[in-house]
Amino acid sequence: MDKPYFEEQSYCTLIKTKLETVRFLQDYSKSLQMMKIENLHFETHLN
Amino acid sequence: MEPQLEDSLLIKRYVSGDEKALEALIDKHNRRLSSFIYSKVRNQSITEDIFQDTFIKVIKTLRKGAYNEEGKFLPWIMRIAHNLIIDHFRKSNRMPMFEGADTFNLFALMGDEKLDAERQIIKDQIDSDLIVLVGELPEEQKEVLVMRIYKNMSFKEISENTGVSINTALGRMRYALINLRKIIQENDIVLTN
């Protein structure tokens, strides 16, 4: 009787973004300042 | 292992100024989002870029106060990533990437859509031959064909202009093409570039 499954199975690859990218996002968030003037939003980045 | 907090709580804390909440949010969804992006683009660097752009949009939206928490944070960021992936593929189709080769020819990159002189002459000849052939058609068929092909009108517009139904306009177009093919065949005309 034939086997009901393939011999070679593909496995789903789970990956993760590098730590540098995560750190960049954190720094980006910390430096981001939002100003709302009337109905407009202005973004600035502080050093 | 610390229990993972709900997205809504993390978002609330982040909007209140707690940067650690952002770190927790990113960490919580990192693997799921990165794997999703990678499954589409199959490139680690591009995955990193799209992941970064996704969360930049998230950060900006949260900081503007434009996000309504309805328990759908993950579908939201997946949708942002999905749209960025589409943008990536659109851009890469417009700007093909060339791998370095030993015999690299810059002129291979500098494409020009214009026809060369010979092909332009042939095209001009074909266009003028076609105009003569179209002139041989019955008036009502010629009228529909000219409106459709040369004036790029829709059949709805043609029907409004000529005062006939859309089906009649379609029928006239069909017969125009059949008759054109007949004329070309009977006269052994060659219309190819």
Chai-1 contact restraints between the chains, C-beta under 6 A:
chainA,res_idxA,chainB,res_idxB,connection_type,confidence,min_distance_angstrom,max_distance_angstrom,comment,restraint_id
A,L14,B,R31,contact,1.0,0.0,6.0,A-B,restraint_1
A,L14,B,S35,contact,1.0,0.0,6.0,A-B,restraint_2
A,I15,B,S34,contact,1.0,0.0,6.0,A-B,restraint_3
A,I15,B,S35,contact,1.0,0.0,6.0,A-B,restraint_4
A,I15,B,Y38,contact,1.0,0.0,6.0,A-B,restraint_5
A,K16,B,N30,contact,1.0,0.0,6.0,A-B,restraint_6
A,K16,B,R31,contact,1.0,0.0,6.0,A-B,restraint_7
A,K16,B,S34,contact,1.0,0.0,6.0,A-B,restraint_8
A,T17,B,N30,contact,1.0,0.0,6.0,A-B,restraint_9
A,T17,B,S34,contact,1.0,0.0,6.0,A-B,restraint_10
A,T17,B,E48,contact,1.0,0.0,6.0,A-B,restraint_11
A,T17,B,F51,contact,1.0,0.0,6.0,A-B,restraint_12
A,T21,B,E48,contact,1.0,0.0,6.0,A-B,restraint_13
A,T21,B,Q52,contact,1.0,0.0,6.0,A-B,restraint_14
A,V22,B,I26,contact,1.0,0.0,6.0,A-B,restraint_15
A,L25,B,F55,contact,1.0,0.0,6.0,A-B,restraint_16
A,Q26,B,E23,contact,1.0,0.0,6.0,A-B,restraint_17
A,S29,B,L22,contact,1.0,0.0,6.0,A-B,restraint_18
A,S29,B,I59,contact,1.0,0.0,6.0,A-B,restraint_19
A,K30,B,E19,contact,1.0,0.0,6.0,A-B,restraint_20
A,M34,B,R63,contact,1.0,0.0,6.0,A-B,restraint_21
A,H41,B,K64,contact,1.0,0.0,6.0,A-B,restraint_22
